[in-house]
Each structure stands twice: as structure tokens, then as C-alpha cells.
Amino acid sequence: MNETCLAAFRELMTMDDVLILVHRNPDGDCLGTAFALKRAFENLGRRVCVAATGTVDRNLRDITDGAEELKPKFLPSAIVTVDVATAQMLGPDLACYADSVDYNIDHHYTNTEYARNNIVFGSASSAGEVLFDLFSACGVEIDDVIAEKLYAAIAFDTGCFRYSNTTAHTHWVTSELMKYSFDAPRVVRKMFDVVPLRQLKMERAALDALHVYRDGTVVLLPISRKMLEENGALDEDVSGMVSLIRRIEGCVVCATLKETKEGDVKVSLRSADDIFDVSAVAAVFGGGGHVKASGCLIKSTMEEAEARLLQAIETRFLKEKEIH
């Protein structure tokens, strides 16, 4: 880590009345990182809160100490984002803070460095891994609670250490975290393995709704509000469904397209190939993320969104062919 980033983080840790912002529809990495940082400030006797646009999924509420909604609680003296690649990813509830971010801690190589201080390491597996390295380099004490939340963050963004963003350093960091007293298997089970029956019913219905293109190399799953209602499912029940279709043999690119309550389409993209860059596809629609995992929001009908997404994927296939 370079000294400029470390100096910025040391400065951050002297602050009080800190507002920590995460991206809309928060996932395990941004929540684990945010609540680890929150705990570190609390251990120093500082006032701090975490805020997000959207509710916290059921399987992630252990990370947030049971909280389903995360709202600002005071007028902050310092604003820090974690795991937020672009200010637009804050979402409508937090858009008022987009031009006022003091510290930006992230691991996305697509990060637009929108803050006064940008602490971005694109080679890290997760924001949780970045924060562990910052804590270690700057002498911030890690306790059992911080260790558990950082472990959750890293486990989430590496898919339980199955994804290609998992490095030797990632394994070393998690081995250090597991020296603390927390139940690592329980953390993973709560995030990935425990689901309500309605979610299994929704997965069954989803498999019947798959759209397969390009001889099976592209698999898209449109999820309408009607489909959710017919199966008694909630939005959170389909948040990880893209990983289900990613398992299909021969699939190179897959995506779920979920119709939001506002009528837009939320897209989660995954690549099962070491070459195809789904972040380039997401960027077409103002989204971003990683080479193999990205997302975006398309403001259109489901049919139009699927057609536009297919076109962007096809364009990227041609680009990848030119590159390689």
C-alpha cells in the first residue's frame, strides 16, 4: 500500500461523527466492511453510523446486527464510502452525498475516484480485504467482532473462496482472521446455505424461464414482478440466483434481469470464462464491478432490457475476439 493511501486512512481514523455509505441493495462485502469499520470507530469512542439505499437481505442481517434498514442518524463531519465504485451506485436515498465524499475505500478497478481521498486497490478480492490491510498497516486493533465481519465480507465476494479473485494473500488474510473467536462455518452457512422454502420454489420456476442464446454460451433469466408474486417470493429471494445459472455447463456469460418495483430492470452479470469482461457490458448501462461479476440498472421494460443487454454482450464478444 502506498503512503498516500495510508496517510489518508490514518486521517480518517482520527475523525468523529463519521457516516459510512455503502452501495444500493447492499451485499455481504460492503456490509461486512462497513460494519467492521463502524466497530473500529466505536472502539475508539467515536460516533458513527452506516447508511444504504434499499433494505438488507435476510441472509445478511447477522452482519448488520439485525438491522433491515440503514439510515443516516446525524449530520456528519466526515463521509466515507466502502465498496462503492461510482458515486451513482449510492442510489437515490444517498444521492445527496455523492459530491461530498471525503474517503473512498474500494477494490474495484473500475472505481472513478470521486472522493477527496481515494483508497482503492483493484487487485484485492474484496473491500474487506482492503480494510484488513489498512487496519494492519495503520495499527488499528482488530477484535472478535471486527474479525467476523471482515471474514463475512471476504467470503461473500469470493464466493466462499471459489472465485478467481481469491489469491494467496486472500487466504493469508482469512487465516489471520480465523485466529479470533467467531464461528466461521456459521457465517458462511447463514449467508449462502439457509433459505426459506419459497426461495426454492422460486428457483424451480426460474429454471423454467431461462432464455439460452449463442449455442448455450449466454444464459439470461428474466424475473418479472408477476413471477415473484405467483411464487410468493420476495426480492431478496432472487438476489443470488445468478450464481445458480452460472453453473450451467457451456455457459460463458449469464445474467439475471429482475424487474424492480419502480419498473426498471436490475441486472446482475457473471462470467464463467477467464476472458469475457462483464464489467464492460455493465458499463454500457452506467454500471460496473469486476471482470467476472458486475451489475447495472436498465431503465426500460423487461423485453427491451433483454434485447439491449444481448446486444451489449454480442458487441463485447466481438471486442474480446479482437483482443485475444
VEXBAFI-670604 format. One record per residue (C-alpha): residue in one letter; residue number from 0; x, y, z. Coordinates in Angstrom, 3 decimals, always signed. Layout:
<atoms>
<atom aa="a" i="NUM" px="X" py="Y" pz="Z"/>
...
</atoms>
This chain:
<atoms>
<atom aa="m" i="0" px="+0.000" py="+0.000" pz="+0.000"/>
<atom aa="n" i="1" px="+1.325" py="+3.434" pz="-0.870"/>
<atom aa="e" i="2" px="+1.942" py="+6.068" pz="+1.776"/>
<atom aa="t" i="3" px="-0.625" py="+8.475" pz="+0.335"/>
<atom aa="c" i="4" px="-3.431" py="+5.956" pz="+0.917"/>
<atom aa="l" i="5" px="-2.140" py="+5.056" pz="+4.370"/>
<atom aa="a" i="6" px="-1.916" py="+8.727" pz="+5.357"/>
<atom aa="a" i="7" px="-5.500" py="+9.267" pz="+4.196"/>
<atom aa="f" i="8" px="-6.700" py="+6.284" pz="+6.226"/>
<atom aa="r" i="9" px="-4.829" py="+7.422" pz="+9.331"/>
<atom aa="e" i="10" px="-6.521" py="+10.795" pz="+8.937"/>
<atom aa="l" i="11" px="-9.923" py="+9.094" pz="+8.616"/>
<atom aa="m" i="12" px="-9.381" py="+7.173" pz="+11.858"/>
<atom aa="t" i="13" px="-8.953" py="+10.456" pz="+13.772"/>
<atom aa="m" i="14" px="-12.439" py="+11.618" pz="+12.735"/>
<atom aa="d" i="15" px="-15.636" py="+11.719" pz="+14.779"/>
<atom aa="d" i="16" px="-19.276" py="+11.846" pz="+13.634"/>
<atom aa="v" i="17" px="-18.495" py="+9.567" pz="+10.684"/>
<atom aa="l" i="18" px="-21.096" py="+8.487" pz="+8.130"/>
<atom aa="i" i="19" px="-20.247" py="+5.264" pz="+6.286"/>
<atom aa="l" i="20" px="-22.073" py="+4.807" pz="+2.978"/>
<atom aa="v" i="21" px="-22.450" py="+1.575" pz="+1.007"/>
<atom aa="h" i="22" px="-23.872" py="+0.905" pz="-2.443"/>
<atom aa="r" i="23" px="-27.576" py="+0.456" pz="-3.153"/>
<atom aa="n" i="24" px="-29.018" py="-3.017" pz="-2.472"/>
<atom aa="p" i="25" px="-26.044" py="-3.778" pz="-0.201"/>
<atom aa="d" i="26" px="-24.234" py="-7.111" pz="-0.386"/>
<atom aa="g" i="27" px="-22.098" py="-9.038" pz="+2.073"/>
<atom aa="d" i="28" px="-18.817" py="-7.361" pz="+1.168"/>
<atom aa="c" i="29" px="-19.922" py="-3.755" pz="+1.563"/>
<atom aa="l" i="30" px="-21.870" py="-4.551" pz="+4.745"/>
<atom aa="g" i="31" px="-19.122" py="-6.606" pz="+6.357"/>
<atom aa="t" i="32" px="-16.563" py="-3.920" pz="+5.560"/>
<atom aa="a" i="33" px="-18.791" py="-1.058" pz="+6.700"/>
<atom aa="f" i="34" px="-19.714" py="-2.688" pz="+9.998"/>
<atom aa="a" i="35" px="-16.103" py="-3.692" pz="+10.685"/>
<atom aa="l" i="36" px="-15.106" py="-0.059" pz="+10.185"/>
<atom aa="k" i="37" px="-18.049" py="+1.070" pz="+12.322"/>
<atom aa="r" i="38" px="-16.911" py="-1.214" pz="+15.139"/>
<atom aa="a" i="39" px="-13.367" py="+0.166" pz="+14.911"/>
<atom aa="f" i="40" px="-14.666" py="+3.722" pz="+15.360"/>
<atom aa="e" i="41" px="-16.908" py="+2.639" pz="+18.233"/>
<atom aa="n" i="42" px="-13.932" py="+1.013" pz="+19.946"/>
<atom aa="l" i="43" px="-12.272" py="+4.439" pz="+19.815"/>
<atom aa="g" i="44" px="-15.313" py="+6.080" pz="+21.398"/>
<atom aa="r" i="45" px="-16.438" py="+7.817" pz="+18.202"/>
<atom aa="r" i="46" px="-19.962" py="+8.423" pz="+16.889"/>
<atom aa="v" i="47" px="-20.583" py="+6.566" pz="+13.630"/>
<atom aa="c" i="48" px="-23.407" py="+5.119" pz="+11.548"/>
<atom aa="v" i="49" px="-23.872" py="+3.153" pz="+8.314"/>
<atom aa="a" i="50" px="-26.397" py="+4.108" pz="+5.629"/>
<atom aa="a" i="51" px="-27.666" py="+2.418" pz="+2.463"/>
<atom aa="t" i="52" px="-30.294" py="+2.750" pz="-0.229"/>
<atom aa="g" i="53" px="-32.552" py="-0.300" pz="-0.081"/>
<atom aa="t" i="54" px="-33.103" py="-2.910" pz="+2.586"/>
<atom aa="v" i="55" px="-30.687" py="-5.542" pz="+3.868"/>
<atom aa="d" i="56" px="-31.368" py="-9.077" pz="+2.637"/>
<atom aa="r" i="57" px="-32.468" py="-11.577" pz="+5.270"/>
<atom aa="n" i="58" px="-29.311" py="-13.709" pz="+4.936"/>
<atom aa="l" i="59" px="-27.057" py="-10.702" pz="+5.628"/>
<atom aa="r" i="60" px="-28.706" py="-9.288" pz="+8.757"/>
<atom aa="d" i="61" px="-26.306" py="-11.020" pz="+11.113"/>
<atom aa="i" i="62" px="-23.658" py="-8.691" pz="+9.664"/>
<atom aa="t" i="63" px="-25.785" py="-5.609" pz="+10.407"/>
<atom aa="d" i="64" px="-26.611" py="-6.780" pz="+13.933"/>
<atom aa="g" i="65" px="-30.193" py="-7.431" pz="+12.849"/>
<atom aa="a" i="66" px="-30.848" py="-4.116" pz="+11.093"/>
<atom aa="e" i="67" px="-33.020" py="-4.296" pz="+7.967"/>
<atom aa="e" i="68" px="-32.802" py="-0.595" pz="+7.082"/>
<atom aa="l" i="69" px="-29.736" py="+1.628" pz="+7.388"/>
<atom aa="k" i="70" px="-30.374" py="+5.364" pz="+7.580"/>
<atom aa="p" i="71" px="-28.181" py="+8.396" pz="+8.386"/>
<atom aa="k" i="72" px="-28.598" py="+9.356" pz="+12.049"/>
<atom aa="f" i="73" px="-26.759" py="+12.672" pz="+12.377"/>
<atom aa="l" i="74" px="-25.038" py="+15.472" pz="+10.480"/>
<atom aa="p" i="75" px="-21.605" py="+14.006" pz="+9.694"/>
<atom aa="s" i="76" px="-18.195" py="+15.611" pz="+9.972"/>
<atom aa="a" i="77" px="-16.706" py="+13.011" pz="+7.640"/>
<atom aa="i" i="78" px="-18.245" py="+10.817" pz="+4.932"/>
<atom aa="v" i="79" px="-16.634" py="+7.557" pz="+3.800"/>
<atom aa="t" i="80" px="-17.820" py="+5.087" pz="+1.174"/>
<atom aa="v" i="81" px="-16.840" py="+1.420" pz="+1.144"/>
<atom aa="d" i="82" px="-17.141" py="-0.909" pz="-1.863"/>
<atom aa="v" i="83" px="-18.704" py="+1.864" pz="-3.990"/>
<atom aa="a" i="84" px="-17.101" py="+2.076" pz="-7.438"/>
<atom aa="t" i="85" px="-19.024" py="+5.144" pz="-8.620"/>
<atom aa="a" i="86" px="-20.988" py="+7.789" pz="-6.752"/>
<atom aa="q" i="87" px="-24.079" py="+6.800" pz="-8.760"/>
<atom aa="m" i="88" px="-24.018" py="+3.407" pz="-7.031"/>
<atom aa="l" i="89" px="-25.098" py="+5.081" pz="-3.789"/>
<atom aa="g" i="90" px="-28.649" py="+5.121" pz="-5.135"/>
<atom aa="p" i="91" px="-31.416" py="+7.700" pz="-4.743"/>
<atom aa="d" i="92" px="-31.618" py="+7.723" pz="-0.935"/>
<atom aa="l" i="93" px="-27.968" py="+8.769" pz="-0.620"/>
<atom aa="a" i="94" px="-27.527" py="+10.773" pz="-3.834"/>
<atom aa="c" i="95" px="-27.330" py="+13.980" pz="-1.784"/>
<atom aa="y" i="96" px="-23.920" py="+12.837" pz="-0.508"/>
<atom aa="a" i="97" px="-22.446" py="+12.000" pz="-3.929"/>
<atom aa="d" i="98" px="-20.400" py="+15.203" pz="-4.217"/>
<atom aa="s" i="99" px="-19.345" py="+15.289" pz="-0.559"/>
<atom aa="v" i="100" px="-17.459" py="+12.028" pz="-0.043"/>
<atom aa="d" i="101" px="-14.245" py="+12.539" pz="+1.916"/>
<atom aa="y" i="102" px="-12.841" py="+8.986" pz="+1.821"/>
<atom aa="n" i="103" px="-13.451" py="+6.236" pz="-0.737"/>
<atom aa="i" i="104" px="-12.292" py="+2.714" pz="+0.249"/>
<atom aa="d" i="105" px="-12.733" py="+0.189" pz="-2.537"/>
<atom aa="h" i="106" px="-11.328" py="-2.717" pz="-4.539"/>
<atom aa="h" i="107" px="-12.986" py="-2.218" pz="-7.943"/>
<atom aa="y" i="108" px="-10.531" py="-1.445" pz="-10.723"/>
<atom aa="t" i="109" px="-13.396" py="+0.476" pz="-12.369"/>
<atom aa="n" i="110" px="-13.526" py="+2.923" pz="-9.437"/>
<atom aa="t" i="111" px="-13.908" py="+6.507" pz="-10.698"/>
<atom aa="e" i="112" px="-12.062" py="+8.057" pz="-7.709"/>
<atom aa="y" i="113" px="-14.842" py="+10.508" pz="-6.928"/>
<atom aa="a" i="114" px="-13.818" py="+11.336" pz="-3.344"/>
<atom aa="r" i="115" px="-11.395" py="+13.812" pz="-1.795"/>
<atom aa="n" i="116" px="-9.244" py="+10.840" pz="-0.743"/>
<atom aa="n" i="117" px="-9.368" py="+7.637" pz="-2.791"/>
<atom aa="i" i="118" px="-8.030" py="+4.466" pz="-1.155"/>
<atom aa="v" i="119" px="-8.519" py="+1.994" pz="-3.974"/>
<atom aa="f" i="120" px="-6.705" py="-1.314" pz="-4.531"/>
<atom aa="g" i="121" px="-8.032" py="-3.078" pz="-7.606"/>
<atom aa="s" i="122" px="-6.042" py="-6.263" pz="-7.025"/>
<atom aa="a" i="123" px="-7.801" py="-7.088" pz="-3.747"/>
<atom aa="s" i="124" px="-10.516" py="-9.721" pz="-3.619"/>
<atom aa="s" i="125" px="-12.905" py="-7.517" pz="-1.685"/>
<atom aa="a" i="126" px="-13.305" py="-4.304" pz="+0.227"/>
<atom aa="g" i="127" px="-12.993" py="-6.437" pz="+3.346"/>
<atom aa="e" i="128" px="-9.501" py="-7.496" pz="+2.333"/>
<atom aa="v" i="129" px="-8.545" py="-3.862" pz="+1.682"/>
<atom aa="l" i="130" px="-9.787" py="-2.809" pz="+5.120"/>
<atom aa="f" i="131" px="-7.892" py="-5.625" pz="+6.855"/>
<atom aa="d" i="132" px="-4.670" py="-4.468" pz="+5.187"/>
<atom aa="l" i="133" px="-5.371" py="-0.862" pz="+6.196"/>
<atom aa="f" i="134" px="-6.057" py="-1.871" pz="+9.794"/>
<atom aa="s" i="135" px="-2.856" py="-3.920" pz="+9.876"/>
<atom aa="a" i="136" px="-0.672" py="-1.241" pz="+8.301"/>
<atom aa="c" i="137" px="-2.033" py="+1.556" pz="+10.493"/>
<atom aa="g" i="138" px="-2.145" py="-0.305" pz="+13.786"/>
<atom aa="v" i="139" px="-5.933" py="-0.355" pz="+14.210"/>
<atom aa="e" i="140" px="-6.849" py="-3.036" pz="+16.732"/>
<atom aa="i" i="141" px="-8.961" py="-5.930" pz="+15.444"/>
<atom aa="d" i="142" px="-11.292" py="-7.666" pz="+17.884"/>
<atom aa="d" i="143" px="-13.510" py="-10.734" pz="+17.508"/>
<atom aa="v" i="144" px="-16.447" py="-8.726" pz="+16.124"/>
<atom aa="i" i="145" px="-14.324" py="-6.947" pz="+13.508"/>
<atom aa="a" i="146" px="-12.721" py="-10.244" pz="+12.503"/>
<atom aa="e" i="147" px="-16.116" py="-11.894" pz="+11.972"/>
<atom aa="k" i="148" px="-17.435" py="-9.045" pz="+9.837"/>
<atom aa="l" i="149" px="-14.285" py="-8.884" pz="+7.698"/>
<atom aa="y" i="150" px="-14.412" py="-12.651" pz="+7.241"/>
<atom aa="a" i="151" px="-18.036" py="-12.363" pz="+6.077"/>
<atom aa="a" i="152" px="-17.069" py="-9.610" pz="+3.620"/>
<atom aa="i" i="153" px="-14.257" py="-11.604" pz="+2.064"/>
<atom aa="a" i="154" px="-16.169" py="-14.894" pz="+1.994"/>
<atom aa="f" i="155" px="-19.084" py="-13.189" pz="+0.257"/>
<atom aa="d" i="156" px="-17.130" py="-11.543" pz="-2.543"/>
<atom aa="t" i="157" px="-15.004" py="-14.610" pz="-3.229"/>
<atom aa="g" i="158" px="-17.997" py="-16.955" pz="-3.290"/>
<atom aa="c" i="159" px="-16.583" py="-18.845" pz="-0.319"/>
<atom aa="f" i="160" px="-13.124" py="-18.647" pz="-1.911"/>
<atom aa="r" i="161" px="-14.267" py="-20.302" pz="-5.160"/>
<atom aa="y" i="162" px="-13.866" py="-17.309" pz="-7.494"/>
<atom aa="s" i="163" px="-10.716" py="-16.353" pz="-9.368"/>
<atom aa="n" i="164" px="-10.322" py="-13.152" pz="-7.321"/>
<atom aa="t" i="165" px="-9.192" py="-15.376" pz="-4.434"/>
<atom aa="t" i="166" px="-5.411" py="-15.036" pz="-4.097"/>
<atom aa="a" i="167" px="-2.718" py="-16.369" pz="-1.799"/>
<atom aa="h" i="168" px="-2.958" py="-13.079" pz="+0.082"/>
<atom aa="t" i="169" px="-6.717" py="-13.555" pz="+0.453"/>
<atom aa="h" i="170" px="-6.143" py="-16.935" pz="+2.085"/>
<atom aa="w" i="171" px="-3.472" py="-15.460" pz="+4.355"/>
<atom aa="v" i="172" px="-5.813" py="-12.675" pz="+5.466"/>
<atom aa="t" i="173" px="-8.623" py="-15.102" pz="+6.261"/>
<atom aa="s" i="174" px="-6.216" py="-17.371" pz="+8.133"/>
<atom aa="e" i="175" px="-5.262" py="-14.380" pz="+10.290"/>
<atom aa="l" i="176" px="-8.923" py="-13.540" pz="+10.888"/>
<atom aa="m" i="177" px="-9.729" py="-17.105" pz="+11.920"/>
<atom aa="k" i="178" px="-7.307" py="-16.765" pz="+14.831"/>
<atom aa="y" i="179" px="-10.026" py="-14.696" pz="+16.501"/>
<atom aa="s" i="180" px="-13.026" py="-16.164" pz="+18.313"/>
<atom aa="f" i="181" px="-16.020" py="-16.459" pz="+15.971"/>
<atom aa="d" i="182" px="-17.882" py="-19.278" pz="+14.223"/>
<atom aa="a" i="183" px="-16.650" py="-19.159" pz="+10.598"/>
<atom aa="p" i="184" px="-18.797" py="-22.090" pz="+9.345"/>
<atom aa="r" i="185" px="-21.904" py="-20.417" pz="+10.782"/>
<atom aa="v" i="186" px="-21.046" py="-17.149" pz="+8.999"/>
<atom aa="v" i="187" px="-20.860" py="-18.932" pz="+5.654"/>
<atom aa="r" i="188" px="-23.957" py="-21.053" pz="+6.253"/>
<atom aa="k" i="189" px="-26.080" py="-18.027" pz="+7.167"/>
<atom aa="m" i="190" px="-25.011" py="-16.155" pz="+4.016"/>
<atom aa="f" i="191" px="-25.186" py="-18.968" pz="+1.475"/>
<atom aa="d" i="192" px="-26.942" py="-22.108" pz="+2.667"/>
<atom aa="v" i="193" px="-30.043" py="-21.229" pz="+4.695"/>
<atom aa="v" i="194" px="-33.072" py="-20.262" pz="+2.586"/>
<atom aa="p" i="195" px="-36.856" py="-20.259" pz="+3.076"/>
<atom aa="l" i="196" px="-38.952" py="-22.803" pz="+1.186"/>
<atom aa="r" i="197" px="-40.420" py="-20.051" pz="-1.015"/>
<atom aa="q" i="198" px="-36.933" py="-19.364" pz="-2.393"/>
<atom aa="l" i="199" px="-36.525" py="-22.975" pz="-3.511"/>
<atom aa="k" i="200" px="-39.932" py="-22.764" pz="-5.203"/>
<atom aa="m" i="201" px="-38.819" py="-19.571" pz="-6.939"/>
<atom aa="e" i="202" px="-35.625" py="-21.241" pz="-8.135"/>
<atom aa="r" i="203" px="-37.675" py="-24.075" pz="-9.621"/>
<atom aa="a" i="204" px="-39.849" py="-21.575" pz="-11.501"/>
<atom aa="a" i="205" px="-36.800" py="-19.627" pz="-12.628"/>
<atom aa="l" i="206" px="-35.205" py="-22.668" pz="-14.255"/>
<atom aa="d" i="207" px="-38.307" py="-22.983" pz="-16.443"/>
<atom aa="a" i="208" px="-37.962" py="-19.330" pz="-17.502"/>
<atom aa="l" i="209" px="-34.344" py="-19.420" pz="-18.727"/>
<atom aa="h" i="210" px="-33.501" py="-17.897" pz="-22.099"/>
<atom aa="v" i="211" px="-30.495" py="-19.514" pz="-23.767"/>
<atom aa="y" i="212" px="-28.563" py="-17.873" pz="-26.622"/>
<atom aa="r" i="213" px="-25.437" py="-18.390" pz="-28.739"/>
<atom aa="d" i="214" px="-25.490" py="-22.180" pz="-28.510"/>
<atom aa="g" i="215" px="-25.711" py="-22.122" pz="-24.749"/>
<atom aa="t" i="216" px="-22.850" py="-19.705" pz="-24.104"/>
<atom aa="v" i="217" px="-25.224" py="-16.931" pz="-22.981"/>
<atom aa="v" i="218" px="-27.945" py="-17.615" pz="-20.414"/>
<atom aa="l" i="219" px="-30.376" py="-14.937" pz="-19.268"/>
<atom aa="l" i="220" px="-33.028" py="-15.200" pz="-16.597"/>
<atom aa="p" i="221" px="-35.797" py="-12.557" pz="-16.677"/>
<atom aa="i" i="222" px="-37.622" py="-12.258" pz="-13.348"/>
<atom aa="s" i="223" px="-40.815" py="-10.229" pz="-13.506"/>
<atom aa="r" i="224" px="-42.874" py="-8.856" pz="-10.634"/>
<atom aa="k" i="225" px="-45.611" py="-11.271" pz="-11.720"/>
<atom aa="m" i="226" px="-43.233" py="-14.242" pz="-11.370"/>
<atom aa="l" i="227" px="-42.329" py="-13.142" pz="-7.848"/>
<atom aa="e" i="228" px="-45.975" py="-12.731" pz="-6.881"/>
<atom aa="e" i="229" px="-47.041" py="-16.087" pz="-8.336"/>
<atom aa="n" i="230" px="-44.404" py="-17.877" pz="-6.276"/>
<atom aa="g" i="231" px="-44.880" py="-15.851" pz="-3.100"/>
<atom aa="a" i="232" px="-41.252" py="-14.727" pz="-3.333"/>
<atom aa="l" i="233" px="-39.554" py="-11.558" pz="-2.121"/>
<atom aa="d" i="234" px="-36.892" py="-9.530" pz="-3.918"/>
<atom aa="e" i="235" px="-34.242" py="-10.872" pz="-1.567"/>
<atom aa="d" i="236" px="-35.133" py="-14.443" pz="-2.582"/>
<atom aa="v" i="237" px="-33.637" py="-13.931" pz="-6.052"/>
<atom aa="s" i="238" px="-30.606" py="-11.815" pz="-5.161"/>
<atom aa="g" i="239" px="-28.170" py="-14.718" pz="-5.539"/>
<atom aa="m" i="240" px="-29.899" py="-16.557" pz="-8.369"/>
<atom aa="v" i="241" px="-27.284" py="-15.523" pz="-10.935"/>
<atom aa="s" i="242" px="-24.865" py="-17.916" pz="-9.221"/>
<atom aa="l" i="243" px="-27.361" py="-20.731" pz="-9.792"/>
<atom aa="i" i="244" px="-27.422" py="-20.293" pz="-13.563"/>
<atom aa="r" i="245" px="-23.675" py="-19.669" pz="-13.700"/>
<atom aa="r" i="246" px="-23.268" py="-23.400" pz="-13.008"/>
<atom aa="i" i="247" px="-24.765" py="-24.419" pz="-16.370"/>
<atom aa="e" i="248" px="-22.248" py="-26.319" pz="-18.484"/>
<atom aa="g" i="249" px="-21.046" py="-24.386" pz="-21.514"/>
<atom aa="c" i="250" px="-22.202" py="-21.028" pz="-20.136"/>
<atom aa="v" i="251" px="-19.743" py="-18.172" pz="-20.684"/>
<atom aa="v" i="252" px="-21.952" py="-15.227" pz="-19.695"/>
<atom aa="c" i="253" px="-25.092" py="-15.282" pz="-17.588"/>
<atom aa="a" i="254" px="-27.342" py="-12.672" pz="-16.075"/>
<atom aa="t" i="255" px="-30.493" py="-12.226" pz="-14.066"/>
<atom aa="l" i="256" px="-32.804" py="-9.376" pz="-15.092"/>
<atom aa="k" i="257" px="-35.100" py="-8.507" pz="-12.206"/>
<atom aa="e" i="258" px="-37.980" py="-6.103" pz="-12.656"/>
<atom aa="t" i="259" px="-37.923" py="-3.594" pz="-9.802"/>
<atom aa="k" i="260" px="-40.914" py="-2.136" pz="-8.011"/>
<atom aa="e" i="261" px="-40.246" py="+1.099" pz="-9.903"/>
<atom aa="g" i="262" px="-40.494" py="-0.711" pz="-13.241"/>
<atom aa="d" i="263" px="-36.786" py="-0.648" pz="-14.113"/>
<atom aa="v" i="264" px="-34.639" py="-3.750" pz="-14.623"/>
<atom aa="k" i="265" px="-31.807" py="-4.616" pz="-12.230"/>
<atom aa="v" i="266" px="-29.163" py="-6.739" pz="-13.966"/>
<atom aa="s" i="267" px="-26.619" py="-8.999" pz="-12.262"/>
<atom aa="l" i="268" px="-23.941" py="-10.298" pz="-14.636"/>
<atom aa="r" i="269" px="-21.471" py="-13.125" pz="-14.196"/>
<atom aa="s" i="270" px="-18.758" py="-14.579" pz="-16.419"/>
<atom aa="a" i="271" px="-17.800" py="-18.228" pz="-16.173"/>
<atom aa="d" i="272" px="-14.878" py="-17.592" pz="-18.506"/>
<atom aa="d" i="273" px="-11.447" py="-16.194" pz="-17.639"/>
<atom aa="i" i="274" px="-11.540" py="-13.832" pz="-20.624"/>
<atom aa="f" i="275" px="-15.025" py="-12.320" pz="-21.023"/>
<atom aa="d" i="276" px="-15.290" py="-8.990" pz="-19.158"/>
<atom aa="v" i="277" px="-18.820" py="-8.459" pz="-17.867"/>
<atom aa="s" i="278" px="-17.852" py="-5.131" pz="-16.283"/>
<atom aa="a" i="279" px="-17.519" py="-3.740" pz="-19.816"/>
<atom aa="v" i="280" px="-21.091" py="-4.830" pz="-20.521"/>
<atom aa="a" i="281" px="-22.385" py="-3.291" pz="-17.291"/>
<atom aa="a" i="282" px="-20.543" py="-0.048" pz="-18.090"/>
<atom aa="v" i="283" px="-22.674" py="+0.365" pz="-21.218"/>
<atom aa="f" i="284" px="-25.622" py="+0.986" pz="-18.894"/>
<atom aa="g" i="285" px="-23.762" py="+3.062" pz="-16.316"/>
<atom aa="g" i="286" px="-22.958" py="+0.118" pz="-14.043"/>
<atom aa="g" i="287" px="-19.706" py="-1.592" pz="-13.170"/>
<atom aa="g" i="288" px="-17.930" py="-4.063" pz="-10.962"/>
<atom aa="h" i="289" px="-15.410" py="-6.768" pz="-11.758"/>
<atom aa="v" i="290" px="-14.332" py="-8.664" pz="-14.860"/>
<atom aa="k" i="291" px="-16.339" py="-11.709" pz="-13.763"/>
<atom aa="a" i="292" px="-19.082" py="-10.126" pz="-11.632"/>
<atom aa="s" i="293" px="-20.851" py="-6.843" pz="-12.340"/>
<atom aa="g" i="294" px="-24.225" py="-5.174" pz="-12.278"/>
<atom aa="c" i="295" px="-26.264" py="-2.312" pz="-13.680"/>
<atom aa="l" i="296" px="-29.734" py="-0.822" pz="-13.855"/>
<atom aa="i" i="297" px="-31.549" py="-0.526" pz="-17.190"/>
<atom aa="k" i="298" px="-34.439" py="+1.923" pz="-17.254"/>
<atom aa="s" i="299" px="-36.768" py="+0.188" pz="-19.693"/>
<atom aa="t" i="300" px="-39.250" py="-2.635" pz="-19.993"/>
<atom aa="m" i="301" px="-38.063" py="-6.190" pz="-19.448"/>
<atom aa="e" i="302" px="-38.284" py="-7.060" pz="-23.155"/>
<atom aa="e" i="303" px="-36.302" py="-4.003" pz="-24.196"/>
<atom aa="a" i="304" px="-33.757" py="-4.517" pz="-21.424"/>
<atom aa="e" i="305" px="-33.115" py="-8.089" pz="-22.503"/>
<atom aa="a" i="306" px="-32.672" py="-7.045" pz="-26.138"/>
<atom aa="r" i="307" px="-30.303" py="-4.212" pz="-25.205"/>
<atom aa="l" i="308" px="-28.329" py="-6.462" pz="-22.870"/>
<atom aa="l" i="309" px="-27.981" py="-9.136" pz="-25.548"/>
<atom aa="q" i="310" px="-26.688" py="-6.531" pz="-27.998"/>
<atom aa="a" i="311" px="-24.123" py="-5.299" pz="-25.475"/>
<atom aa="i" i="312" px="-22.993" py="-8.867" pz="-24.794"/>
<atom aa="e" i="313" px="-22.659" py="-9.591" pz="-28.506"/>
<atom aa="t" i="314" px="-20.637" py="-6.405" pz="-29.003"/>
<atom aa="r" i="315" px="-18.358" py="-7.448" pz="-26.175"/>
<atom aa="f" i="316" px="-17.889" py="-10.916" pz="-27.676"/>
<atom aa="l" i="317" px="-16.661" py="-9.237" pz="-30.876"/>
<atom aa="k" i="318" px="-14.352" py="-6.978" pz="-28.861"/>
<atom aa="e" i="319" px="-12.930" py="-9.902" pz="-26.899"/>
<atom aa="k" i="320" px="-12.263" py="-11.700" pz="-30.207"/>
<atom aa="e" i="321" px="-10.276" py="-8.700" pz="-31.434"/>
<atom aa="i" i="322" px="-8.289" py="-8.500" pz="-28.201"/>
<atom aa="h" i="323" px="-7.479" py="-12.191" pz="-27.987"/>
</atoms>
